[in-house]
Amino acid sequence: MRTHAQAVVIGGGLIGCSILYHLAKFGWTDVVLLERSELTSGSTWHAAANIHGLHDSTNISRLQHYTMALYKELEAETGQGCGIFQPGSLYLAQTEAREHQLRLQEAKARRYKMNFYEVGRDEAERLHPLVDFGGIRCIMYEPEGGNVDPSGVTAAYAAGARQRGAQIHRFTPVTATEAQADGSWIVRTPKGDIRTQWVVNAAGLWGREVAAMAGLQLPLIPTEHQYFVTETIPEIASMGRRLPSVADRDGEYYLRQEGLGLLIGAYERNMKFWAEEGTPLDFGHELFPDDLDRIEENMMRAVQRVPAAATAGVKKVINGPMIWSPDSAVLFGPVPELNNYFCCNGIIPGFSQSGGMGKLAAEWMIEGEPSLDMFGWDMARFGHWAGKAFTKARVQDQYSH
């Protein structure tokens, strides 16, 4: 293991591997990633891994489009499959407020030449004949929407970084990060110490614990999140093509094809926090017990929208953790109070944003500033006043709405 590095990335999930890849791609090959367990441990491995390009923020839309295009480039570059499916995504509005939001996004898409537009009910039924579009005020379509394979994408980032000289050390927990007088850091591990110019906290579920080593308190808290996969649905098996995903935020569920069945996930009102006082250090590739009763109302709304799902059995249930900031946006950038300490924590739509985040992080460290203005993600937006009670109340509101 190297004793000196230009940057040490802590965390071998999706985002950490993307940052390492982009640092190496942009010329910093003397970089190291440290992972306490196996790559993808924590939240990455069990994610639904949906991808979409549009966001209320234009610059976030830009980085999401960059990410979606990057996955195919990664496959060609590394030979590692990313499991890319892009049958498109349908976005439904049941309320006037949601319709207004979607029409604003469509207007931005036209302005910036992004592929997102309204379709009529006839076209929507052709695209997804299993959906009952009754009661829907507005339907938008994004042809490039879809999903990827979480482990495949992470492995592709790791392979691309290694090809450029970066090092990845699994089963190497960080035990301390110590700031030095010259602005550098010493990162301590059981396998040896590394002196580095930059420390990158991309520790996912353990972002709070890693930050505490540097004297930081990050406003983050994990929640449980569930989705389930159905058994084979005959109508899908006989379709002969992959169906677009469906996002119904008014219904508080999402669904997409998984195999010859459906994956259905929910953001329920009766949400549940986890590990409020700290993420267990021995947690890795575990899941929580099934708790479908908690998302029953969301499930019923999804089944009403896709009646064919009503007769399908449940093949598997995924109930795993994800970690949130108070406004559900990433804590991103250099920490104002510290020299050369970079955070990338609290990412929710990680598979839509991973490439763009890695690119901007690398630009910021290597060139001194990112190519896009990401003021909305600024670390300084939360101060010491954003304590545990505030964070918990705001995350509860963000998750359930």
C-alpha positions in Angstrom: 0.0 0.0 0.0 1.3 3.5 -0.9 2.5 5.7 1.9 1.9 8.9 0.0 -1.0 9.9 -2.3 -2.5 12.9 -4.0 -5.9 11.9 -2.6 -7.3 9.2 -0.4 -11.0 8.3 -1.0 -12.7 6.7 1.9 -15.6 4.4 0.9 -15.8 1.8 -1.9 -19.4 2.3 -2.9 -20.7 3.7 -6.1 -19.7 7.3 -5.4 -16.3 6.6 -4.0 -15.4 4.5 -7.0 -16.7 7.2 -9.4 -14.6 9.9 -7.7 -11.5 7.6 -7.8 -12.1 6.9 -11.5 -12.5 10.6 -12.4 -9.4 11.6 -10.4 -7.3 9.1 -12.3 -9.0 10.0 -15.6 -8.1 13.7 -15.1 -4.5 12.9 -14.4 -4.1 12.2 -10.7 -3.0 8.6 -10.8 -1.3 8.6 -7.4 -4.7 8.1 -5.6 -6.0 5.4 -3.2 -9.4 4.2 -2.2 -9.9 2.5 1.2 -12.9 0.3 1.8 -13.6 -1.2 5.2 -15.3 -4.2 3.8 -16.1 -5.3 0.2 -16.9 -2.9 -2.6 -20.6 -2.0 -2.8 -21.1 -2.6 1.0 -23.8 -0.6 2.7 -26.4 1.0 0.4 -24.9 0.5 -3.1 -25.4 -3.3 -3.6 -29.2 -3.4 -2.9 -30.2 -0.2 -4.7 -33.0 -0.3 -7.3 -30.5 1.7 -9.5 -33.0 3.6 -11.6 -31.6 6.3 -13.9 -33.2 9.5 -15.2 -32.0 12.7 -16.7 -34.4 15.4 -15.7 -34.2 17.4 -12.4 -35.7 20.7 -11.2 -32.2 22.1 -11.2 -30.7 22.6 -14.7 -27.2 21.9 -13.6 -28.2 18.7 -11.9 -30.0 17.7 -15.1 -26.7 18.2 -16.9 -24.7 16.1 -14.6 -27.4 13.4 -14.7 -27.3 13.3 -18.5 -23.5 13.1 -18.3 -23.8 10.1 -16.0 -26.3 8.2 -18.2 -24.1 8.6 -21.2 -21.0 7.6 -19.2 -22.2 4.1 -18.4 -22.0 2.9 -22.0 -18.5 4.5 -22.3 -17.4 2.7 -19.2 -18.6 -0.7 -20.6 -16.6 -0.1 -23.8 -13.5 1.2 -21.9 -13.3 -1.5 -19.3 -15.1 -4.5 -20.7 -17.1 -4.6 -17.4 -20.9 -4.8 -18.1 -23.0 -2.2 -16.4 -26.3 -3.9 -16.9 -27.8 -1.0 -18.8 -31.5 -1.0 -19.7 -33.0 2.1 -21.3 -36.6 1.4 -22.4 -37.6 4.9 -21.3 -39.4 6.4 -18.3 -43.0 7.6 -17.9 -43.7 10.4 -15.3 -47.3 10.8 -14.2 -49.1 13.8 -12.7 -52.4 13.3 -10.8 -52.5 16.8 -9.3 -52.3 20.3 -10.6 -49.0 21.0 -8.7 -47.3 17.9 -10.1 -48.5 18.8 -13.6 -47.0 22.2 -13.2 -43.7 20.7 -12.0 -43.5 18.3 -15.0 -44.4 21.1 -17.5 -41.6 23.3 -16.1 -39.2 20.4 -16.5 -40.4 19.9 -20.1 -39.8 23.6 -20.8 -36.3 23.4 -19.5 -35.7 20.2 -21.5 -36.7 22.1 -24.7 -34.5 25.0 -23.8 -31.4 22.9 -23.2 -32.2 20.3 -25.9 -32.8 17.4 -23.5 -35.1 14.5 -24.5 -38.1 14.8 -22.2 -41.6 15.6 -23.6 -45.3 15.1 -23.1 -47.1 12.1 -24.6 -50.8 11.6 -25.0 -52.7 8.8 -23.4 -52.8 6.7 -26.7 -49.0 6.9 -27.0 -48.5 6.2 -23.3 -50.7 3.1 -23.6 -48.7 1.9 -26.6 -45.5 2.4 -24.6 -46.8 0.7 -21.5 -50.0 -1.3 -22.2 -50.2 -2.7 -18.7 -50.7 0.8 -17.0 -54.2 2.2 -16.4 -53.8 5.9 -17.0 -57.2 6.8 -15.6 -57.2 10.0 -13.5 -53.8 11.1 -14.9 -53.7 14.8 -15.9 -50.3 14.8 -17.7 -47.8 12.2 -18.9 -44.2 12.9 -19.7 -41.8 10.5 -21.4 -38.0 10.3 -21.2 -36.7 7.9 -23.8 -33.3 7.4 -22.2 -34.7 6.5 -18.7 -34.1 3.1 -17.3 -31.9 1.3 -14.8 -28.5 -0.3 -14.4 -26.8 -3.0 -12.4 -25.4 -1.6 -9.1 -22.5 -4.0 -8.7 -21.7 -3.8 -12.4 -21.4 0.0 -12.5 -19.3 0.1 -9.3 -17.0 -2.6 -10.7 -16.6 -0.7 -14.0 -15.6 2.5 -12.1 -13.1 0.5 -10.1 -11.7 -1.3 -13.2 -11.3 2.0 -15.0 -9.5 3.6 -12.0 -7.2 0.6 -11.7 -6.3 0.7 -15.4 -5.1 4.3 -14.9 -2.9 3.4 -11.9 -5.2 4.1 -8.9 -5.1 1.7 -6.0 -8.1 0.1 -4.2 -7.6 -1.6 -0.9 -10.6 -3.6 0.4 -11.0 -4.7 4.0 -8.9 -1.7 5.1 -10.9 0.4 7.6 -9.7 3.9 8.3 -9.1 4.4 12.0 -8.1 8.1 12.0 -7.7 11.1 9.8 -5.2 13.6 11.2 -4.8 17.1 9.8 -1.2 18.3 9.4 0.2 21.9 9.7 1.1 22.0 6.0 -2.5 21.3 5.0 -2.0 17.6 4.2 -3.5 14.7 6.1 -2.4 11.4 7.6 -4.9 8.6 7.1 -4.3 5.8 9.5 -5.3 2.1 8.8 -4.4 -1.2 10.4 -2.3 -1.9 7.3 -0.3 1.3 7.5 -0.6 5.1 7.2 -0.9 7.3 4.1 0.1 10.9 3.9 -2.2 12.6 1.4 -3.0 16.1 0.1 -6.7 15.4 0.0 -9.1 13.3 2.1 -12.4 12.4 0.4 -15.3 11.3 2.6 -17.5 9.1 0.4 -18.2 6.7 3.2 -22.0 6.4 2.5 -23.7 4.9 5.6 -20.6 5.6 7.6 -20.2 9.2 6.4 -21.0 10.5 10.0 -18.4 8.2 11.6 -15.6 9.1 9.1 -16.5 12.8 9.5 -16.2 12.6 13.2 -12.6 11.5 12.9 -11.9 14.9 11.5 -14.0 16.7 14.1 -17.0 17.2 11.9 -20.6 16.6 12.6 -22.6 15.9 9.4 -26.4 16.3 9.4 -27.2 12.8 8.1 -29.5 10.0 9.2 -30.3 6.6 7.7 -33.8 5.3 7.0 -35.1 2.0 5.9 -36.4 1.7 2.3 -38.3 -1.1 0.7 -39.1 -2.5 -2.7 -40.2 -5.9 -3.9 -40.0 -7.9 -7.0 -42.9 -9.9 -8.3 -42.9 -13.4 -9.9 -43.3 -13.6 -13.6 -46.2 -11.7 -15.0 -47.6 -13.5 -18.2 -48.4 -10.2 -19.9 -44.7 -9.1 -19.5 -43.4 -12.5 -20.6 -45.3 -12.3 -23.8 -44.5 -8.7 -24.5 -41.4 -9.2 -26.6 -39.8 -6.0 -25.4 -38.8 -4.2 -22.2 -41.4 -1.9 -20.7 -40.6 1.7 -19.6 -40.4 2.5 -15.9 -43.2 4.5 -14.2 -42.7 7.3 -11.6 -45.9 8.4 -9.8 -44.8 10.8 -7.1 -48.4 11.6 -6.3 -49.0 7.9 -5.7 -45.8 7.7 -3.7 -44.4 4.7 -5.6 -42.2 3.8 -8.6 -42.1 0.7 -10.7 -40.1 -0.9 -13.5 -39.6 -4.2 -15.2 -37.3 -6.6 -13.4 -36.8 -9.9 -15.3 -40.2 -10.9 -16.4 -41.9 -9.3 -13.5 -42.1 -5.9 -11.8 -40.0 -4.1 -9.2 -42.2 -1.9 -7.1 -40.8 0.5 -4.5 -42.4 3.0 -2.1 -41.8 6.2 -0.2 -44.3 5.6 2.6 -45.7 8.2 5.0 -45.0 5.8 7.9 -41.3 5.8 7.4 -38.7 4.3 9.7 -35.4 5.6 10.8 -32.4 3.3 11.5 -29.1 3.6 13.3 -29.8 7.1 14.6 -26.8 7.1 16.9 -24.4 5.7 14.4 -24.1 3.0 11.7 -22.8 -0.3 13.1 -19.2 -1.0 11.9 -20.0 -4.6 11.3 -22.9 -3.9 8.9 -22.2 -4.6 5.2 -24.3 -6.7 2.9 -27.2 -7.3 5.3 -30.9 -6.4 4.9 -33.6 -5.7 7.4 -36.6 -8.0 7.9 -39.5 -7.6 5.4 -42.1 -5.1 6.5 -44.5 -4.9 3.6 -47.4 -3.9 5.9 -45.7 -0.5 6.3 -46.0 0.2 2.5 -49.3 -1.6 1.9 -51.1 1.6 0.9 -48.4 2.5 -1.6 -48.5 -1.1 -2.9 -52.2 -1.0 -3.4 -52.0 2.3 -5.4 -49.3 0.7 -7.6 -51.4 -2.4 -8.2 -54.4 -0.3 -9.1 -52.3 1.5 -11.7 -51.0 -1.8 -13.1 -53.7 -4.4 -12.5 -51.7 -7.3 -13.9 -49.5 -7.0 -10.8 -52.4 -7.9 -8.6 -52.2 -11.7 -9.3 -48.4 -11.9 -9.3 -46.7 -13.4 -6.3 -43.9 -11.7 -4.5 -40.5 -13.2 -5.4 -38.3 -11.2 -3.1 -38.4 -8.2 -0.8 -35.5 -5.8 -0.3 -35.5 -3.7 2.8 -32.3 -1.9 3.2 -30.8 1.4 4.5 -30.2 4.7 2.7 -28.7 7.8 4.3 -30.3 11.3 4.0 -29.4 14.9 4.5 -32.1 17.4 5.8 -33.0 18.5 2.3 -32.3 15.1 0.5 -29.5 16.7 -1.5 -25.9 15.7 -1.3 -23.4 17.3 1.1 -20.8 18.1 -1.6 -17.6 19.9 -1.8 -14.6 21.1 0.3 -15.4 21.6 4.0 -15.0 25.3 4.8 -13.5 24.7 8.2 -10.8 22.3 7.1 -8.0 22.3 4.5 -8.3 19.8 1.7 -11.2 17.7 3.1 -13.8 16.9 0.6 -17.3 15.5 1.3 -19.7 13.6 -0.9 -22.4 12.3 1.5 -26.2 11.8 1.6 -26.8 10.9 -2.0 -30.3 9.6 -2.9 -30.5 9.3 -6.7 -26.9 8.0 -6.8 -27.1 6.0 -10.0 -28.4 9.0 -11.9 -25.7 11.3 -10.5 -22.6 9.2 -9.7 -20.7 10.1 -12.9 -21.4 13.8 -12.7 -20.5 13.9 -9.0 -17.2 12.1 -9.6 -16.4 14.5 -12.5 -17.2 17.6 -10.5 -15.3 16.4 -7.4 -12.2 15.6 -9.5 -12.4 19.0 -11.2 -12.7 20.8 -7.9 -9.7 19.1 -6.3 -7.4 19.2 -9.4 -8.4 22.5 -11.0 -9.7 24.4 -8.1 -13.3 24.7 -9.1 -16.0 22.5 -10.8 -17.3 23.1 -14.3 -20.9 23.5 -13.0 -22.2 25.8 -10.3 -23.6 23.4 -7.6 -24.5 26.1 -5.0 -27.5 24.0 -3.9 -25.2 21.3 -2.7 -22.8 23.6 -0.8 -21.5 22.2 2.4 -22.0 25.6 4.1 -25.8 25.5 3.8 -26.0 23.7 7.1 -24.3 25.0 10.2 -24.0 23.8 13.8 -27.7 24.6 14.2 -28.6 21.6 12.0 -28.5 19.1 14.9 -30.0 15.7 15.3 -33.5 16.9 16.1 -33.6 19.2 13.1 -32.1 16.6 10.8 -34.5 13.9 11.9 -37.6 16.2 11.4 -36.5 17.4 8.0 -35.6 13.9 6.7 -38.9 12.5 7.9 -40.6 15.2 5.8 -38.4 14.7 2.8 -38.7 10.9 2.7 -42.5 10.9 3.1 -43.1 13.7 0.6 
